[in-house]
Amino acid sequence: ERSDSQRTAFLLRKQWTLYSVTPLYRFYNTCLKDYARLLSAFIAAEKQKGLAVEVGAELDIKVTVSSIPDLKGSDRDQAAILVQLSLRSSSSPKKPEEKLVWSGCFCCVFGDHLSENVPENFTCLPLFLVNGAESYTSIVGTWFQKTFDCCFRRLAISPLNLSWMAAMWTGCKVDKISSAMELIFSVPCLPYPLDISYAIHPEDAKALWDTVQKTPGEITQEEVNVFMDCLYSHFHRHFKIHLSATKLVKVSTAVASAHCDGIIKFLQSKYLTGVLMLLTELAISQIQ
């Protein structure tokens, strides 16, 4: 368990942008070092506006492509692939420093059913998480699409899925709860943007969920609806505002936070696999 948490700790407390990815054609785990060299040369060529760059030459950007076998839900899932870009500093020629500037992680957590229906020579890693500048994301995405005949799409999270996340994460037991559960709603049909922030004490939110959930470990749409309706009723009683007429755009809990634009932050290693499983399902549904 300690080894697993160490290998996946890079995911915690960072802001990740989500993408869905179609299966990669002729992607092999045995060629990761070759992919790193080719991608490094491609990035250098893009930055030099098309000038030829020798593959394997010493470049300002160092690319690392590695496998993370621990980051999967079952033995049938593909091992996650981590792509990292580091900027080399020339301040010390003998021992150049490297600063991590971009990370991208392909993964599939409990996505076994997707792999079963995929033809030979295709690798299923439907969820792609990115932390770093959008310019690097564009370049890396272009190289992967050209090399492995795949397609990237931003993964949005619907208000319905956000309400599920609010209910599920509220019911999770965490060792230390330092912040309130927060729901952010966007008010539509206004000439200017207006958001409403609704903070609930985590113990109050969990007490409410415990009265709503009928079978521990199982969640139904009806239970999620009742949970949200209770929160809406409480808010209306105090502020006379109907939150049901607004759009839920962000959920923040002690487990994780998620935004409708497909931005997520993982806060608890204990529930990392569960959150990634949900995101994998959303990515697969968008591909299909």
C-alpha positions, 0 to 999 in steps of 0.5 A: 500500500505504501508503494502504491501511494508513493507511485500515485502521489503525484496526482494529489493536490494538483489541478488536472484538466480532463480529456477522453482519448480513443484507443491508441493504435500500435502503442507498445509499453516496450517502446516507451523510451523510443516514444520519449525521444521521438516526442522530444524531437517533435516538441523541439521542432514545433518550438523552432517552427518546423526546423529539422531536429535530430532525434536523440540530440540534447534538447532544452526540454527533457521528455520522460514516458513511463509506466505506472502499473499500480494506477489501475482498477483490476489486472485486466486494465492497461497500466497507466502511462505518465508523460512528463516534460522537464525544462533543463537549466543551463546555469550549471553545465556540470549538473544541469537542473531540471524543472518539471513543467508539464505532466500528462497521465493516460489511465484506465481504472475498471474499464475492462469492458471497453478493452473486451470490444477493442480490436487487436493492436489497440490500447485502451487508455480512455482517460487523460489527465493534464497538469501544465501549460495548454501550449504543451498539451496541444503539442503533445496531443498532436504528436499522440494523435499523429503517431497512434491515430487517436483523438482527444476531446475535452471531458466536461462534467454535467451537473447531474454527474456533479450531484452524484459526486457531491453525494458519493464524496459526502458519504466517504469517511476521511481522517481529517476534514478541514474544510466545508463541502462547497457547491457553486451554482451559476445563475443563467440568463443574466447579462453578467456572470453570477455564481452562488456559493453554498457551503455546508459543514461536512458533518451536517452534509454527511448526517443528511446523506446518512438519512437519505441512503438506504443501503450502505455502499449502494447509491441510486439516482433517487437518493441523489435527487433527494439529497440535493433537493434537501440542500435546495430546500434548506437554502431556499428557506434561508435565502428565498432562492431556488437553486434548482433554477441554476446550474451546478458548476463545481463541487468541493469536498474533502475527497476531491473537487470537480468543475463542470469544465472538466477540471479536478483536484484529488485530495485523498489517496484513499479514494483516488481509485474510486474517483478515477473509476468514475472519471474513466466511465465518463471518458468511455461514455464520451468515446462511445 
